[in-house]
Amino acid sequence: MRKIQGKSNLFGEFLKNKRLEKKLNRTQMARELQLLGLDMSVDDIYRIEASRILLKDFELVAYALALNIDLNELKSIYKNFMDTQLSLNKG
């Protein structure tokens, strides 16, 4: 399995923080995702947020919709991470 700095996904911690900002526990988050047609267990949510499992593209979009996250914000996180990686590889 591909990993970045030992993590299976880049957005787990960010998604957890956004969920907590909305004052949702994992059970409530699972319900929000189910309303969007994504059946995800509380354990799945924990493992995604802990960056222990891969985050599929449709799961990321569902999270963004459920938490009202602008997709440009996700793009910015990815770009900043990759810019940092490129800087480290050059030095």
C-alpha positions as CSV (number, residue, x, y, z in Angstrom):
1,M,0.0,0.0,0.0
2,R,1.3,3.4,-0.9
3,K,1.8,5.8,2.0
4,I,3.0,9.4,2.5
5,Q,5.1,9.9,5.6
6,G,3.7,6.7,7.0
7,K,0.1,7.8,6.5
8,S,-2.5,6.1,4.3
9,N,-4.2,9.4,3.5
10,L,-3.3,13.1,3.6
11,F,-6.7,14.5,4.8
12,G,-7.6,12.4,7.9
13,E,-6.5,14.9,10.5
14,F,-8.0,17.8,8.6
15,L,-11.4,16.0,8.3
16,K,-11.4,15.1,12.0
17,N,-10.8,18.7,12.9
18,K,-13.6,19.9,10.6
19,R,-16.0,17.3,12.1
20,L,-15.1,18.5,15.6
21,E,-15.6,22.1,14.6
22,K,-19.2,21.1,13.6
23,K,-19.5,19.4,17.0
24,L,-20.3,16.0,15.4
25,N,-19.3,12.8,17.0
26,R,-18.4,9.8,14.8
27,T,-21.9,8.3,15.0
28,Q,-23.4,11.6,13.9
29,M,-20.9,11.8,11.1
30,A,-21.8,8.3,9.9
31,R,-25.4,9.4,9.8
32,E,-24.6,12.5,7.7
33,L,-22.6,10.3,5.3
34,Q,-25.5,7.8,5.1
35,L,-27.8,10.6,4.1
36,L,-25.5,11.2,1.1
37,G,-25.6,7.5,0.2
38,L,-22.3,6.5,1.7
39,D,-22.5,3.6,4.2
40,M,-19.6,4.1,6.5
41,S,-19.1,2.7,10.0
42,V,-17.9,4.6,13.0
43,D,-14.8,2.4,12.9
44,D,-14.2,3.4,9.2
45,I,-14.5,7.0,10.2
46,Y,-12.0,6.6,13.0
47,R,-9.5,4.8,10.7
48,I,-9.8,7.4,8.0
49,E,-9.4,10.3,10.4
50,A,-6.4,8.5,12.0
51,S,-4.9,8.1,8.4
52,R,-4.8,4.3,8.9
53,I,-6.7,3.5,5.7
54,L,-6.9,4.9,2.2
55,L,-9.5,7.6,1.7
56,K,-11.3,7.0,-1.6
57,D,-12.1,9.9,-3.8
58,F,-15.9,9.5,-3.4
59,E,-15.4,9.3,0.4
60,L,-13.5,12.6,0.4
61,V,-16.2,14.3,-1.7
62,A,-18.9,12.9,0.6
63,Y,-17.0,14.2,3.7
64,A,-16.6,17.6,2.0
65,L,-20.4,17.8,1.3
66,A,-21.4,16.6,4.7
67,L,-19.1,19.1,6.4
68,N,-19.5,22.0,3.9
69,I,-15.9,22.0,3.0
70,D,-14.9,23.9,-0.1
71,L,-13.1,21.6,-2.5
72,N,-10.6,24.4,-3.1
73,E,-9.5,24.1,0.6
74,L,-8.7,20.4,0.0
75,K,-6.8,21.4,-3.2
76,S,-4.8,23.9,-1.2
77,I,-3.9,21.4,1.5
78,Y,-2.6,19.0,-1.1
79,K,-0.7,21.6,-3.0
80,N,1.0,22.9,0.2
81,F,1.9,19.3,1.2
82,M,3.4,18.6,-2.2
83,D,5.3,21.8,-2.3
84,T,6.8,20.9,1.0
85,Q,7.8,17.4,-0.2
86,L,9.4,18.9,-3.3
87,S,11.4,21.3,-1.1
88,L,12.6,18.5,1.1
89,N,13.6,16.4,-1.8
90,K,15.7,19.2,-3.3
91,G,17.6,19.9,-0.1
